[in-house]
Amino acid sequence: MTHTEYIIWGVKPNETEEEILYTKATTMDQAKKVIELLELVHKCTGTRIQTLDLGACPSQQWNNKNLIN
């Protein structure tokens, strides 16, 4: 069994630098819902989901097209 983490990145209102906004999503669907909330309610921009498979060899992850959705 592998463990996947969904890290949400984006830019907060009145900021210019991207940073980690949320790290507790346990599924891709949950991460997408959090992004909707961050964009609509909190007015964050440039949001994206970084997917990390903690069960995979790190050297193989950088070749994964699904690393950033």
Sequence and secondary structure as in RCSB ss.txt:
>XXXX:A:sequence
MTHTEYIIWGVKPNETEEEILYTKATTMDQAKKVIELLELVHKCTGTRIQTLDLGACPSQQWNNKNLIN
>XXXX:A:secstr
   EEEEEEEE TT  S EEEEEEE SHHHHHHHHHHHHHTS  EEEEEEEEETTS HHHHTT TTSB 
